[in-house]
Amino acid sequence: MAEKDAPGEKVGGPREGDPANAVPEPAPFRGDDDAVPRFRTDLRVERGASPALYDVTDPASGRRFTLYEFELAIARMLDGRR
């Protein structure tokens, strides 16, 4: 006997051609002049609400955003070179 799906539960996997499942194509490498941005040294980085979170503040604008530890590690790798 087949089991019934719970009410509201999605049945089946992602559907081909569904725009919600579209993955953008990566930007092509354009050579030596294709530099990555540099992580700004003027940004203030402080521990966030939990040990895995960091609050990053732009002192010029006052804007603040939160990064996970691995996101901050990747951002710090941005050195303006490829």
PEWOGI-V513234 format. One record per residue. N is the residue number from 0. RES is the residue in one letter. D_CENTER is the distance of its C-alpha to the mean C-alpha in Angstrom with 1 decimal. Layout:
N:RES:D_CENTER / N:RES:D_CENTER
This chain:
0:M:43.8 / 1:A:40.2 / 2:E:37.9 / 3:K:36.8 / 4:D:33.2 / 5:A:32.5 / 6:P:32.6 / 7:G:29.3 / 8:E:27.8 / 9:K:26.3 / 10:V:28.4 / 11:G:27.3 / 12:G:24.1 / 13:P:21.9 / 14:R:24.3 / 15:E:24.4 / 16:G:24.1 / 17:D:22.2 / 18:P:19.8 / 19:A:17.4 / 20:N:17.1 / 21:A:16.7 / 22:V:14.2 / 23:P:14.0 / 24:E:15.9 / 25:P:14.4 / 26:A:16.0 / 27:P:19.3 / 28:F:20.1 / 29:R:22.7 / 30:G:24.5 / 31:D:24.9 / 32:D:24.2 / 33:D:20.6 / 34:A:19.1 / 35:V:15.6 / 36:P:15.1 / 37:R:16.3 / 38:F:14.7 / 39:R:17.2 / 40:T:19.9 / 41:D:21.0 / 42:L:18.0 / 43:R:19.2 / 44:V:17.3 / 45:E:18.8 / 46:R:18.5 / 47:G:17.2 / 48:A:18.9 / 49:S:18.4 / 50:P:18.6 / 51:A:15.0 / 52:L:13.6 / 53:Y:14.0 / 54:D:14.9 / 55:V:14.4 / 56:T:17.2 / 57:D:18.3 / 58:P:22.1 / 59:A:23.1 / 60:S:21.7 / 61:G:21.3 / 62:R:17.8 / 63:R:15.8 / 64:F:12.3 / 65:T:11.2 / 66:L:8.9 / 67:Y:9.4 / 68:E:11.7 / 69:F:9.9 / 70:E:7.0 / 71:L:10.2 / 72:A:11.9 / 73:I:9.8 / 74:A:10.1 / 75:R:13.7 / 76:M:14.3 / 77:L:14.0 / 78:D:17.7 / 79:G:18.6 / 80:R:20.0 / 81:R:19.3
